[in-house]
Amino acid sequence: MNNYKITNLTSNKEYFLNQEELTNFFKKNKVQNYNIVNLTEVKRIRRNKILDTVALICFFGATVLSTILIIENYY
């Protein structure tokens, strides 16, 4: 179930709705007066960026450790 943040562009009032409430909300209101942000997607993107950073740090750490291991064994 997706969660949405809806901002009224004229009054800047914010609404936090789920998928079902969103469809009912726009049955009563016009879509062009609102800015819609999918909070579930924003959270997923933020989490994926953090995981990418962790994977990159682990890769560089493994590279440094393997280089140290090679230097100790062969020199």
CHARMM internal coordinates of N, CA and C (Angstrom, degrees):
IC EDIT
DIST 1 N 1 CA 1.4542
DIST 1 CA 1 C 1.5280
ANGL 1 N 1 CA 1 C 107.67
DIST 1 C 2 N 1.3000
ANGL 1 CA 1 C 2 N 115.73
DIHE 1 N 1 CA 1 C 2 N 123.97
DIST 2 N 2 CA 1.4574
ANGL 1 C 2 N 2 CA 121.56
DIHE 1 CA 1 C 2 N 2 CA 179.52
DIST 2 CA 2 C 1.5269
ANGL 2 N 2 CA 2 C 110.95
DIHE 1 C 2 N 2 CA 2 C -83.42
DIST 2 C 3 N 1.3268
ANGL 2 CA 2 C 3 N 115.06
DIHE 2 N 2 CA 2 C 3 N 147.36
DIST 3 N 3 CA 1.4603
ANGL 2 C 3 N 3 CA 122.11
DIHE 2 CA 2 C 3 N 3 CA 174.56
DIST 3 CA 3 C 1.5222
ANGL 3 N 3 CA 3 C 108.26
DIHE 2 C 3 N 3 CA 3 C -113.09
DIST 3 C 4 N 1.3126
ANGL 3 CA 3 C 4 N 116.09
DIHE 3 N 3 CA 3 C 4 N 142.41
DIST 4 N 4 CA 1.4513
ANGL 3 C 4 N 4 CA 121.45
DIHE 3 CA 3 C 4 N 4 CA -175.91
DIST 4 CA 4 C 1.5186
ANGL 4 N 4 CA 4 C 111.28
DIHE 3 C 4 N 4 CA 4 C -127.75
DIST 4 C 5 N 1.3296
ANGL 4 CA 4 C 5 N 114.47
DIHE 4 N 4 CA 4 C 5 N 148.52
DIST 5 N 5 CA 1.4573
ANGL 4 C 5 N 5 CA 121.46
DIHE 4 CA 4 C 5 N 5 CA 171.02
DIST 5 CA 5 C 1.5219
ANGL 5 N 5 CA 5 C 106.15
DIHE 4 C 5 N 5 CA 5 C -113.41
DIST 5 C 6 N 1.3075
ANGL 5 CA 5 C 6 N 116.09
DIHE 5 N 5 CA 5 C 6 N 120.46
DIST 6 N 6 CA 1.4594
ANGL 5 C 6 N 6 CA 121.78
DIHE 5 CA 5 C 6 N 6 CA -177.24
DIST 6 CA 6 C 1.5163
ANGL 6 N 6 CA 6 C 108.13
DIHE 5 C 6 N 6 CA 6 C -115.17
DIST 6 C 7 N 1.3335
ANGL 6 CA 6 C 7 N 116.14
DIHE 6 N 6 CA 6 C 7 N 126.01
DIST 7 N 7 CA 1.4530
ANGL 6 C 7 N 7 CA 121.51
DIHE 6 CA 6 C 7 N 7 CA -179.44
DIST 7 CA 7 C 1.5213
ANGL 7 N 7 CA 7 C 109.12
DIHE 6 C 7 N 7 CA 7 C -114.56
DIST 7 C 8 N 1.3166
ANGL 7 CA 7 C 8 N 116.03
DIHE 7 N 7 CA 7 C 8 N 127.82
DIST 8 N 8 CA 1.4520
ANGL 7 C 8 N 8 CA 121.19
DIHE 7 CA 7 C 8 N 8 CA 175.04
DIST 8 CA 8 C 1.5218
ANGL 8 N 8 CA 8 C 107.60
DIHE 7 C 8 N 8 CA 8 C -74.19
DIST 8 C 9 N 1.3230
ANGL 8 CA 8 C 9 N 117.44
DIHE 8 N 8 CA 8 C 9 N 123.93
DIST 9 N 9 CA 1.4604
ANGL 8 C 9 N 9 CA 121.22
DIHE 8 CA 8 C 9 N 9 CA -175.07
DIST 9 CA 9 C 1.5228
ANGL 9 N 9 CA 9 C 113.13
DIHE 8 C 9 N 9 CA 9 C -72.70
DIST 9 C 10 N 1.3053
ANGL 9 CA 9 C 10 N 118.32
DIHE 9 N 9 CA 9 C 10 N -22.54
DIST 10 N 10 CA 1.4631
ANGL 9 C 10 N 10 CA 119.94
DIHE 9 CA 9 C 10 N 10 CA -179.11
DIST 10 CA 10 C 1.5261
ANGL 10 N 10 CA 10 C 112.19
DIHE 9 C 10 N 10 CA 10 C -89.62
DIST 10 C 11 N 1.3375
ANGL 10 CA 10 C 11 N 117.38
DIHE 10 N 10 CA 10 C 11 N -39.92
DIST 11 N 11 CA 1.4688
ANGL 10 C 11 N 11 CA 119.26
DIHE 10 CA 10 C 11 N 11 CA -176.77
DIST 11 CA 11 C 1.5297
ANGL 11 N 11 CA 11 C 113.27
DIHE 10 C 11 N 11 CA 11 C -107.75
DIST 11 C 12 N 1.3277
ANGL 11 CA 11 C 12 N 118.68
DIHE 11 N 11 CA 11 C 12 N -5.30
DIST 12 N 12 CA 1.4657
ANGL 11 C 12 N 12 CA 125.23
DIHE 11 CA 11 C 12 N 12 CA -178.78
DIST 12 CA 12 C 1.5279
ANGL 12 N 12 CA 12 C 113.11
DIHE 11 C 12 N 12 CA 12 C 59.62
DIST 12 C 13 N 1.3133
ANGL 12 CA 12 C 13 N 117.37
DIHE 12 N 12 CA 12 C 13 N 24.50
DIST 13 N 13 CA 1.4583
ANGL 12 C 13 N 13 CA 121.43
DIHE 12 CA 12 C 13 N 13 CA 175.69
DIST 13 CA 13 C 1.5305
ANGL 13 N 13 CA 13 C 108.36
DIHE 12 C 13 N 13 CA 13 C -80.88
DIST 13 C 14 N 1.3474
ANGL 13 CA 13 C 14 N 116.45
DIHE 13 N 13 CA 13 C 14 N 138.80
DIST 14 N 14 CA 1.4543
ANGL 13 C 14 N 14 CA 121.04
DIHE 13 CA 13 C 14 N 14 CA -176.40
DIST 14 CA 14 C 1.5274
ANGL 14 N 14 CA 14 C 110.37
DIHE 13 C 14 N 14 CA 14 C -109.35
DIST 14 C 15 N 1.3351
ANGL 14 CA 14 C 15 N 115.07
DIHE 14 N 14 CA 14 C 15 N 141.74
DIST 15 N 15 CA 1.4534
ANGL 14 C 15 N 15 CA 122.73
DIHE 14 CA 14 C 15 N 15 CA 176.18
DIST 15 CA 15 C 1.5267
ANGL 15 N 15 CA 15 C 107.92
DIHE 14 C 15 N 15 CA 15 C -125.05
DIST 15 C 16 N 1.3284
ANGL 15 CA 15 C 16 N 117.24
DIHE 15 N 15 CA 15 C 16 N 139.06
DIST 16 N 16 CA 1.4562
ANGL 15 C 16 N 16 CA 122.55
DIHE 15 CA 15 C 16 N 16 CA 175.53
DIST 16 CA 16 C 1.5232
ANGL 16 N 16 CA 16 C 107.30
DIHE 15 C 16 N 16 CA 16 C -114.53
DIST 16 C 17 N 1.3451
ANGL 16 CA 16 C 17 N 115.41
DIHE 16 N 16 CA 16 C 17 N 112.45
DIST 17 N 17 CA 1.4603
ANGL 16 C 17 N 17 CA 120.85
DIHE 16 CA 16 C 17 N 17 CA -173.12
DIST 17 CA 17 C 1.5246
ANGL 17 N 17 CA 17 C 110.79
DIHE 16 C 17 N 17 CA 17 C -130.78
DIST 17 C 18 N 1.3345
ANGL 17 CA 17 C 18 N 115.83
DIHE 17 N 17 CA 17 C 18 N 157.01
DIST 18 N 18 CA 1.4555
ANGL 17 C 18 N 18 CA 119.96
DIHE 17 CA 17 C 18 N 18 CA 171.59
DIST 18 CA 18 C 1.5322
ANGL 18 N 18 CA 18 C 108.69
DIHE 17 C 18 N 18 CA 18 C -94.83
DIST 18 C 19 N 1.3374
ANGL 18 CA 18 C 19 N 116.82
DIHE 18 N 18 CA 18 C 19 N -174.85
DIST 19 N 19 CA 1.4594
ANGL 18 C 19 N 19 CA 121.03
DIHE 18 CA 18 C 19 N 19 CA -173.53
DIST 19 CA 19 C 1.5281
ANGL 19 N 19 CA 19 C 112.72
DIHE 18 C 19 N 19 CA 19 C -61.82
DIST 19 C 20 N 1.3068
ANGL 19 CA 19 C 20 N 116.72
DIHE 19 N 19 CA 19 C 20 N -44.60
DIST 20 N 20 CA 1.4668
ANGL 19 C 20 N 20 CA 120.47
DIHE 19 CA 19 C 20 N 20 CA -178.28
DIST 20 CA 20 C 1.5277
ANGL 20 N 20 CA 20 C 111.45
DIHE 19 C 20 N 20 CA 20 C -67.24
DIST 20 C 21 N 1.3209
ANGL 20 CA 20 C 21 N 116.61
DIHE 20 N 20 CA 20 C 21 N -43.33
DIST 21 N 21 CA 1.4602
ANGL 20 C 21 N 21 CA 120.47
DIHE 20 CA 20 C 21 N 21 CA 178.86
DIST 21 CA 21 C 1.5202
ANGL 21 N 21 CA 21 C 111.35
DIHE 20 C 21 N 21 CA 21 C -65.28
DIST 21 C 22 N 1.3330
ANGL 21 CA 21 C 22 N 116.47
DIHE 21 N 21 CA 21 C 22 N -32.02
DIST 22 N 22 CA 1.4591
ANGL 21 C 22 N 22 CA 121.11
DIHE 21 CA 21 C 22 N 22 CA 179.38
DIST 22 CA 22 C 1.5287
ANGL 22 N 22 CA 22 C 111.34
DIHE 21 C 22 N 22 CA 22 C -63.57
DIST 22 C 23 N 1.3274
ANGL 22 CA 22 C 23 N 116.77
DIHE 22 N 22 CA 22 C 23 N -45.46
DIST 23 N 23 CA 1.4644
ANGL 22 C 23 N 23 CA 119.33
DIHE 22 CA 22 C 23 N 23 CA 179.67
DIST 23 CA 23 C 1.5255
ANGL 23 N 23 CA 23 C 111.00
DIHE 22 C 23 N 23 CA 23 C -64.57
DIST 23 C 24 N 1.3324
ANGL 23 CA 23 C 24 N 117.05
DIHE 23 N 23 CA 23 C 24 N -40.48
DIST 24 N 24 CA 1.4716
ANGL 23 C 24 N 24 CA 120.17
DIHE 23 CA 23 C 24 N 24 CA 177.90
DIST 24 CA 24 C 1.5257
ANGL 24 N 24 CA 24 C 111.45
DIHE 23 C 24 N 24 CA 24 C -67.58
DIST 24 C 25 N 1.3164
ANGL 24 CA 24 C 25 N 116.81
DIHE 24 N 24 CA 24 C 25 N -34.83
DIST 25 N 25 CA 1.4616
ANGL 24 C 25 N 25 CA 121.32
DIHE 24 CA 24 C 25 N 25 CA -179.48
DIST 25 CA 25 C 1.5254
ANGL 25 N 25 CA 25 C 110.65
DIHE 24 C 25 N 25 CA 25 C -64.31
DIST 25 C 26 N 1.3378
ANGL 25 CA 25 C 26 N 116.23
DIHE 25 N 25 CA 25 C 26 N -43.23
DIST 26 N 26 CA 1.4701
ANGL 25 C 26 N 26 CA 118.88
DIHE 25 CA 25 C 26 N 26 CA -177.04
DIST 26 CA 26 C 1.5168
ANGL 26 N 26 CA 26 C 113.54
DIHE 25 C 26 N 26 CA 26 C -83.52
DIST 26 C 27 N 1.3104
ANGL 26 CA 26 C 27 N 118.17
DIHE 26 N 26 CA 26 C 27 N -4.89
DIST 27 N 27 CA 1.4636
ANGL 26 C 27 N 27 CA 119.81
DIHE 26 CA 26 C 27 N 27 CA 169.15
DIST 27 CA 27 C 1.5296
ANGL 27 N 27 CA 27 C 109.55
DIHE 26 C 27 N 27 CA 27 C -71.16
DIST 27 C 28 N 1.3538
ANGL 27 CA 27 C 28 N 115.21
DIHE 27 N 27 CA 27 C 28 N -29.87
DIST 28 N 28 CA 1.4554
ANGL 27 C 28 N 28 CA 120.62
DIHE 27 CA 27 C 28 N 28 CA -177.96
DIST 28 CA 28 C 1.5296
ANGL 28 N 28 CA 28 C 112.99
DIHE 27 C 28 N 28 CA 28 C -94.67
DIST 28 C 29 N 1.3416
ANGL 28 CA 28 C 29 N 117.86
DIHE 28 N 28 CA 28 C 29 N -26.35
DIST 29 N 29 CA 1.4598
ANGL 28 C 29 N 29 CA 122.24
DIHE 28 CA 28 C 29 N 29 CA -173.49
DIST 29 CA 29 C 1.5182
ANGL 29 N 29 CA 29 C 111.03
DIHE 28 C 29 N 29 CA 29 C -118.53
DIST 29 C 30 N 1.3259
ANGL 29 CA 29 C 30 N 115.85
DIHE 29 N 29 CA 29 C 30 N 160.00
DIST 30 N 30 CA 1.4605
ANGL 29 C 30 N 30 CA 121.45
DIHE 29 CA 29 C 30 N 30 CA 176.96
DIST 30 CA 30 C 1.5232
ANGL 30 N 30 CA 30 C 109.71
DIHE 29 C 30 N 30 CA 30 C -82.93
DIST 30 C 31 N 1.3258
ANGL 30 CA 30 C 31 N 116.62
DIHE 30 N 30 CA 30 C 31 N 140.54
DIST 31 N 31 CA 1.4598
ANGL 30 C 31 N 31 CA 121.67
DIHE 30 CA 30 C 31 N 31 CA -175.49
DIST 31 CA 31 C 1.5327
ANGL 31 N 31 CA 31 C 111.52
DIHE 30 C 31 N 31 CA 31 C -72.12
DIST 31 C 32 N 1.3338
ANGL 31 CA 31 C 32 N 118.92
DIHE 31 N 31 CA 31 C 32 N -31.96
DIST 32 N 32 CA 1.4637
ANGL 31 C 32 N 32 CA 120.71
DIHE 31 CA 31 C 32 N 32 CA -172.09
DIST 32 CA 32 C 1.5300
ANGL 32 N 32 CA 32 C 114.00
DIHE 31 C 32 N 32 CA 32 C -69.62
DIST 32 C 33 N 1.3182
ANGL 32 CA 32 C 33 N 119.73
DIHE 32 N 32 CA 32 C 33 N -12.85
DIST 33 N 33 CA 1.4612
ANGL 32 C 33 N 33 CA 121.91
DIHE 32 CA 32 C 33 N 33 CA -179.25
DIST 33 CA 33 C 1.5212
ANGL 33 N 33 CA 33 C 113.56
DIHE 32 C 33 N 33 CA 33 C -91.67
DIST 33 C 34 N 1.3410
ANGL 33 CA 33 C 34 N 118.03
DIHE 33 N 33 CA 33 C 34 N 4.47
DIST 34 N 34 CA 1.4578
ANGL 33 C 34 N 34 CA 120.91
DIHE 33 CA 33 C 34 N 34 CA -172.13
DIST 34 CA 34 C 1.5315
ANGL 34 N 34 CA 34 C 111.64
DIHE 33 C 34 N 34 CA 34 C -129.89
DIST 34 C 35 N 1.3168
ANGL 34 CA 34 C 35 N 114.36
DIHE 34 N 34 CA 34 C 35 N 150.00
DIST 35 N 35 CA 1.4568
ANGL 34 C 35 N 35 CA 122.01
DIHE 34 CA 34 C 35 N 35 CA 172.72
DIST 35 CA 35 C 1.5262
ANGL 35 N 35 CA 35 C 106.93
DIHE 34 C 35 N 35 CA 35 C -106.58
DIST 35 C 36 N 1.3476
ANGL 35 CA 35 C 36 N 117.44
DIHE 35 N 35 CA 35 C 36 N 124.90
DIST 36 N 36 CA 1.4572
ANGL 35 C 36 N 36 CA 122.31
DIHE 35 CA 35 C 36 N 36 CA -174.65
DIST 36 CA 36 C 1.5273
ANGL 36 N 36 CA 36 C 108.99
DIHE 35 C 36 N 36 CA 36 C -110.43
DIST 36 C 37 N 1.3586
ANGL 36 CA 36 C 37 N 116.33
DIHE 36 N 36 CA 36 C 37 N 127.16
DIST 37 N 37 CA 1.4584
ANGL 36 C 37 N 37 CA 122.26
DIHE 36 CA 36 C 37 N 37 CA 177.37
DIST 37 CA 37 C 1.5247
ANGL 37 N 37 CA 37 C 107.82
DIHE 36 C 37 N 37 CA 37 C -123.29
DIST 37 C 38 N 1.3358
ANGL 37 CA 37 C 38 N 116.54
DIHE 37 N 37 CA 37 C 38 N 126.15
DIST 38 N 38 CA 1.4575
ANGL 37 C 38 N 38 CA 121.46
DIHE 37 CA 37 C 38 N 38 CA 178.05
DIST 38 CA 38 C 1.5305
ANGL 38 N 38 CA 38 C 108.36
DIHE 37 C 38 N 38 CA 38 C -82.82
DIST 38 C 39 N 1.3212
ANGL 38 CA 38 C 39 N 117.63
DIHE 38 N 38 CA 38 C 39 N 104.72
DIST 39 N 39 CA 1.4637
ANGL 38 C 39 N 39 CA 122.34
DIHE 38 CA 38 C 39 N 39 CA -176.18
DIST 39 CA 39 C 1.5243
ANGL 39 N 39 CA 39 C 112.15
DIHE 38 C 39 N 39 CA 39 C -68.83
DIST 39 C 40 N 1.3303
ANGL 39 CA 39 C 40 N 117.55
DIHE 39 N 39 CA 39 C 40 N -30.85
DIST 40 N 40 CA 1.4574
ANGL 39 C 40 N 40 CA 120.87
DIHE 39 CA 39 C 40 N 40 CA 178.74
DIST 40 CA 40 C 1.5223
ANGL 40 N 40 CA 40 C 110.35
DIHE 39 C 40 N 40 CA 40 C -65.84
DIST 40 C 41 N 1.3248
ANGL 40 CA 40 C 41 N 116.78
DIHE 40 N 40 CA 40 C 41 N -41.18
DIST 41 N 41 CA 1.4645
ANGL 40 C 41 N 41 CA 120.76
DIHE 40 CA 40 C 41 N 41 CA 178.93
DIST 41 CA 41 C 1.5255
ANGL 41 N 41 CA 41 C 111.18
DIHE 40 C 41 N 41 CA 41 C -68.87
DIST 41 C 42 N 1.3156
ANGL 41 CA 41 C 42 N 117.44
DIHE 41 N 41 CA 41 C 42 N -39.35
DIST 42 N 42 CA 1.4692
ANGL 41 C 42 N 42 CA 121.14
DIHE 41 CA 41 C 42 N 42 CA 178.52
DIST 42 CA 42 C 1.5287
ANGL 42 N 42 CA 42 C 110.26
DIHE 41 C 42 N 42 CA 42 C -62.84
DIST 42 C 43 N 1.3228
ANGL 42 CA 42 C 43 N 116.81
DIHE 42 N 42 CA 42 C 43 N -41.45
DIST 43 N 43 CA 1.4691
ANGL 42 C 43 N 43 CA 121.10
DIHE 42 CA 42 C 43 N 43 CA 178.64
DIST 43 CA 43 C 1.5289
ANGL 43 N 43 CA 43 C 110.51
DIHE 42 C 43 N 43 CA 43 C -64.94
DIST 43 C 44 N 1.3392
ANGL 43 CA 43 C 44 N 117.11
DIHE 43 N 43 CA 43 C 44 N -40.97
DIST 44 N 44 CA 1.4613
ANGL 43 C 44 N 44 CA 121.32
DIHE 43 CA 43 C 44 N 44 CA 179.51
DIST 44 CA 44 C 1.5228
ANGL 44 N 44 CA 44 C 111.09
DIHE 43 C 44 N 44 CA 44 C -64.68
DIST 44 C 45 N 1.3171
ANGL 44 CA 44 C 45 N 117.60
DIHE 44 N 44 CA 44 C 45 N -42.43
DIST 45 N 45 CA 1.4582
ANGL 44 C 45 N 45 CA 121.79
DIHE 44 CA 44 C 45 N 45 CA 179.42
DIST 45 CA 45 C 1.5265
ANGL 45 N 45 CA 45 C 110.48
DIHE 44 C 45 N 45 CA 45 C -64.25
DIST 45 C 46 N 1.3233
ANGL 45 CA 45 C 46 N 117.97
DIHE 45 N 45 CA 45 C 46 N -42.46
DIST 46 N 46 CA 1.4635
ANGL 45 C 46 N 46 CA 122.02
DIHE 45 CA 45 C 46 N 46 CA 178.77
DIST 46 CA 46 C 1.5281
ANGL 46 N 46 CA 46 C 110.85
DIHE 45 C 46 N 46 CA 46 C -62.13
DIST 46 C 47 N 1.3406
ANGL 46 CA 46 C 47 N 116.78
DIHE 46 N 46 CA 46 C 47 N -44.38
DIST 47 N 47 CA 1.4574
ANGL 46 C 47 N 47 CA 121.17
DIHE 46 CA 46 C 47 N 47 CA 179.40
DIST 47 CA 47 C 1.5337
ANGL 47 N 47 CA 47 C 111.19
DIHE 46 C 47 N 47 CA 47 C -64.26
DIST 47 C 48 N 1.3270
ANGL 47 CA 47 C 48 N 117.63
DIHE 47 N 47 CA 47 C 48 N -40.14
DIST 48 N 48 CA 1.4589
ANGL 47 C 48 N 48 CA 120.87
DIHE 47 CA 47 C 48 N 48 CA 179.12
DIST 48 CA 48 C 1.5264
ANGL 48 N 48 CA 48 C 111.86
DIHE 47 C 48 N 48 CA 48 C -66.03
DIST 48 C 49 N 1.3267
ANGL 48 CA 48 C 49 N 117.94
DIHE 48 N 48 CA 48 C 49 N -35.82
DIST 49 N 49 CA 1.4650
ANGL 48 C 49 N 49 CA 120.68
DIHE 48 CA 48 C 49 N 49 CA 177.05
DIST 49 CA 49 C 1.5232
ANGL 49 N 49 CA 49 C 110.62
DIHE 48 C 49 N 49 CA 49 C -64.89
DIST 49 C 50 N 1.3277
ANGL 49 CA 49 C 50 N 117.07
DIHE 49 N 49 CA 49 C 50 N -40.36
DIST 50 N 50 CA 1.4604
ANGL 49 C 50 N 50 CA 120.69
DIHE 49 CA 49 C 50 N 50 CA 178.53
DIST 50 CA 50 C 1.5279
ANGL 50 N 50 CA 50 C 110.08
DIHE 49 C 50 N 50 CA 50 C -65.11
DIST 50 C 51 N 1.3328
ANGL 50 CA 50 C 51 N 117.43
DIHE 50 N 50 CA 50 C 51 N -43.52
DIST 51 N 51 CA 1.4603
ANGL 50 C 51 N 51 CA 120.69
DIHE 50 CA 50 C 51 N 51 CA 179.33
DIST 51 CA 51 C 1.5274
ANGL 51 N 51 CA 51 C 111.69
DIHE 50 C 51 N 51 CA 51 C -65.38
DIST 51 C 52 N 1.3292
ANGL 51 CA 51 C 52 N 118.07
DIHE 51 N 51 CA 51 C 52 N -36.04
DIST 52 N 52 CA 1.4685
ANGL 51 C 52 N 52 CA 120.88
DIHE 51 CA 51 C 52 N 52 CA 175.58
DIST 52 CA 52 C 1.5188
ANGL 52 N 52 CA 52 C 111.10
DIHE 51 C 52 N 52 CA 52 C -63.19
DIST 52 C 53 N 1.3104
ANGL 52 CA 52 C 53 N 116.93
DIHE 52 N 52 CA 52 C 53 N -40.82
DIST 53 N 53 CA 1.4675
ANGL 52 C 53 N 53 CA 120.96
DIHE 52 CA 52 C 53 N 53 CA 178.73
DIST 53 CA 53 C 1.5250
ANGL 53 N 53 CA 53 C 110.76
DIHE 52 C 53 N 53 CA 53 C -65.24
DIST 53 C 54 N 1.3187
ANGL 53 CA 53 C 54 N 117.37
DIHE 53 N 53 CA 53 C 54 N -43.09
DIST 54 N 54 CA 1.4656
ANGL 53 C 54 N 54 CA 121.18
DIHE 53 CA 53 C 54 N 54 CA 178.67
DIST 54 CA 54 C 1.5267
ANGL 54 N 54 CA 54 C 110.34
DIHE 53 C 54 N 54 CA 54 C -63.16
DIST 54 C 55 N 1.3214
ANGL 54 CA 54 C 55 N 117.78
DIHE 54 N 54 CA 54 C 55 N -42.23
DIST 55 N 55 CA 1.4628
ANGL 54 C 55 N 55 CA 120.88
DIHE 54 CA 54 C 55 N 55 CA 179.30
DIST 55 CA 55 C 1.5272
ANGL 55 N 55 CA 55 C 111.01
DIHE 54 C 55 N 55 CA 55 C -64.02
DIST 55 C 56 N 1.3182
ANGL 55 CA 55 C 56 N 117.63
DIHE 55 N 55 CA 55 C 56 N -40.08
DIST 56 N 56 CA 1.4584
ANGL 55 C 56 N 56 CA 121.46
DIHE 55 CA 55 C 56 N 56 CA 179.15
DIST 56 CA 56 C 1.5294
ANGL 56 N 56 CA 56 C 111.27
DIHE 55 C 56 N 56 CA 56 C -65.69
DIST 56 C 57 N 1.3233
ANGL 56 CA 56 C 57 N 117.36
DIHE 56 N 56 CA 56 C 57 N -42.39
DIST 57 N 57 CA 1.4632
ANGL 56 C 57 N 57 CA 121.35
DIHE 56 CA 56 C 57 N 57 CA 177.92
DIST 57 CA 57 C 1.5257
ANGL 57 N 57 CA 57 C 110.66
DIHE 56 C 57 N 57 CA 57 C -64.30
DIST 57 C 58 N 1.3304
ANGL 57 CA 57 C 58 N 117.29
DIHE 57 N 57 CA 57 C 58 N -40.86
DIST 58 N 58 CA 1.4730
ANGL 57 C 58 N 58 CA 120.56
DIHE 57 CA 57 C 58 N 58 CA 177.71
DIST 58 CA 58 C 1.5203
ANGL 58 N 58 CA 58 C 111.12
DIHE 57 C 58 N 58 CA 58 C -64.14
DIST 58 C 59 N 1.3283
ANGL 58 CA 58 C 59 N 117.18
DIHE 58 N 58 CA 58 C 59 N -39.56
DIST 59 N 59 CA 1.4608
ANGL 58 C 59 N 59 CA 120.77
DIHE 58 CA 58 C 59 N 59 CA 178.91
DIST 59 CA 59 C 1.5290
ANGL 59 N 59 CA 59 C 110.97
DIHE 58 C 59 N 59 CA 59 C -62.53
DIST 59 C 60 N 1.3222
ANGL 59 CA 59 C 60 N 117.36
DIHE 59 N 59 CA 59 C 60 N -47.47
DIST 60 N 60 CA 1.4650
ANGL 59 C 60 N 60 CA 120.23
DIHE 59 CA 59 C 60 N 60 CA 179.17
DIST 60 CA 60 C 1.5190
ANGL 60 N 60 CA 60 C 111.65
DIHE 59 C 60 N 60 CA 60 C -66.25
DIST 60 C 61 N 1.3219
ANGL 60 CA 60 C 61 N 117.87
DIHE 60 N 60 CA 60 C 61 N -36.81
DIST 61 N 61 CA 1.4578
ANGL 60 C 61 N 61 CA 121.02
DIHE 60 CA 60 C 61 N 61 CA 176.45
DIST 61 CA 61 C 1.5215
ANGL 61 N 61 CA 61 C 111.44
DIHE 60 C 61 N 61 CA 61 C -63.76
DIST 61 C 62 N 1.3318
ANGL 61 CA 61 C 62 N 117.07
DIHE 61 N 61 CA 61 C 62 N -42.86
DIST 62 N 62 CA 1.4647
ANGL 61 C 62 N 62 CA 120.59
DIHE 61 CA 61 C 62 N 62 CA 178.27
DIST 62 CA 62 C 1.5229
ANGL 62 N 62 CA 62 C 110.72
DIHE 61 C 62 N 62 CA 62 C -65.33
DIST 62 C 63 N 1.3274
ANGL 62 CA 62 C 63 N 117.66
DIHE 62 N 62 CA 62 C 63 N -36.57
DIST 63 N 63 CA 1.4599
ANGL 62 C 63 N 63 CA 121.23
DIHE 62 CA 62 C 63 N 63 CA 178.12
DIST 63 CA 63 C 1.5282
ANGL 63 N 63 CA 63 C 110.75
DIHE 62 C 63 N 63 CA 63 C -64.39
DIST 63 C 64 N 1.3041
ANGL 63 CA 63 C 64 N 117.31
DIHE 63 N 63 CA 63 C 64 N -45.46
DIST 64 N 64 CA 1.4666
ANGL 63 C 64 N 64 CA 121.21
DIHE 63 CA 63 C 64 N 64 CA 179.54
DIST 64 CA 64 C 1.5281
ANGL 64 N 64 CA 64 C 110.56
DIHE 63 C 64 N 64 CA 64 C -64.39
DIST 64 C 65 N 1.3200
ANGL 64 CA 64 C 65 N 117.44
DIHE 64 N 64 CA 64 C 65 N -44.28
DIST 65 N 65 CA 1.4594
ANGL 64 C 65 N 65 CA 120.50
DIHE 64 CA 64 C 65 N 65 CA -179.47
DIST 65 CA 65 C 1.5256
ANGL 65 N 65 CA 65 C 111.56
DIHE 64 C 65 N 65 CA 65 C -65.53
DIST 65 C 66 N 1.3325
ANGL 65 CA 65 C 66 N 117.78
DIHE 65 N 65 CA 65 C 66 N -39.87
DIST 66 N 66 CA 1.4640
ANGL 65 C 66 N 66 CA 119.38
DIHE 65 CA 65 C 66 N 66 CA 178.49
DIST 66 CA 66 C 1.5280
ANGL 66 N 66 CA 66 C 111.01
DIHE 65 C 66 N 66 CA 66 C -68.04
DIST 66 C 67 N 1.3281
ANGL 66 CA 66 C 67 N 118.17
DIHE 66 N 66 CA 66 C 67 N -34.95
DIST 67 N 67 CA 1.4644
ANGL 66 C 67 N 67 CA 121.12
DIHE 66 CA 66 C 67 N 67 CA 176.20
DIST 67 CA 67 C 1.5228
ANGL 67 N 67 CA 67 C 110.53
DIHE 66 C 67 N 67 CA 67 C -64.58
DIST 67 C 68 N 1.3047
ANGL 67 CA 67 C 68 N 118.12
DIHE 67 N 67 CA 67 C 68 N -42.68
DIST 68 N 68 CA 1.4699
ANGL 67 C 68 N 68 CA 122.07
DIHE 67 CA 67 C 68 N 68 CA 177.87
DIST 68 CA 68 C 1.5281
ANGL 68 N 68 CA 68 C 110.08
DIHE 67 C 68 N 68 CA 68 C -63.54
DIST 68 C 69 N 1.3305
ANGL 68 CA 68 C 69 N 117.04
DIHE 68 N 68 CA 68 C 69 N -41.38
DIST 69 N 69 CA 1.4598
ANGL 68 C 69 N 69 CA 121.12
DIHE 68 CA 68 C 69 N 69 CA 178.96
DIST 69 CA 69 C 1.5268
ANGL 69 N 69 CA 69 C 111.30
DIHE 68 C 69 N 69 CA 69 C -63.30
DIST 69 C 70 N 1.3102
ANGL 69 CA 69 C 70 N 118.44
DIHE 69 N 69 CA 69 C 70 N -42.36
DIST 70 N 70 CA 1.4608
ANGL 69 C 70 N 70 CA 122.27
DIHE 69 CA 69 C 70 N 70 CA 178.41
DIST 70 CA 70 C 1.5202
ANGL 70 N 70 CA 70 C 110.38
DIHE 69 C 70 N 70 CA 70 C -64.75
DIST 70 C 71 N 1.3182
ANGL 70 CA 70 C 71 N 116.75
DIHE 70 N 70 CA 70 C 71 N -42.47
DIST 71 N 71 CA 1.4884
ANGL 70 C 71 N 71 CA 119.84
DIHE 70 CA 70 C 71 N 71 CA -179.90
DIST 71 CA 71 C 1.5198
ANGL 71 N 71 CA 71 C 110.61
DIHE 70 C 71 N 71 CA 71 C -64.14
DIST 71 C 72 N 1.3348
ANGL 71 CA 71 C 72 N 118.32
DIHE 71 N 71 CA 71 C 72 N -40.56
DIST 72 N 72 CA 1.4680
ANGL 71 C 72 N 72 CA 121.06
DIHE 71 CA 71 C 72 N 72 CA 179.65
DIST 72 CA 72 C 1.5166
ANGL 72 N 72 CA 72 C 112.59
DIHE 71 C 72 N 72 CA 72 C -67.04
DIST 72 C 73 N 1.3070
ANGL 72 CA 72 C 73 N 118.00
DIHE 72 N 72 CA 72 C 73 N -36.69
DIST 73 N 73 CA 1.4688
ANGL 72 C 73 N 73 CA 121.33
DIHE 72 CA 72 C 73 N 73 CA -174.88
DIST 73 CA 73 C 1.5242
ANGL 73 N 73 CA 73 C 112.83
DIHE 72 C 73 N 73 CA 73 C -79.99
DIST 73 C 74 N 1.3070
ANGL 73 CA 73 C 74 N 119.74
DIHE 73 N 73 CA 73 C 74 N -33.69
DIST 74 N 74 CA 1.4612
ANGL 73 C 74 N 74 CA 121.48
DIHE 73 CA 73 C 74 N 74 CA -171.34
DIST 74 CA 74 C 1.5150
ANGL 74 N 74 CA 74 C 114.79
DIHE 73 C 74 N 74 CA 74 C -108.40
DIST 74 C 75 N 1.3049
ANGL 74 CA 74 C 75 N 119.39
DIHE 74 N 74 CA 74 C 75 N -5.86
DIST 75 N 75 CA 1.4733
ANGL 74 C 75 N 75 CA 119.55
DIHE 74 CA 74 C 75 N 75 CA -178.79
DIST 75 CA 75 C 1.4821
ANGL 75 N 75 CA 75 C 112.12
DIHE 74 C 75 N 75 CA 75 C -123.74
END
COOR INIT
IC SEED 1 N 1 CA 1 C
IC BUILD
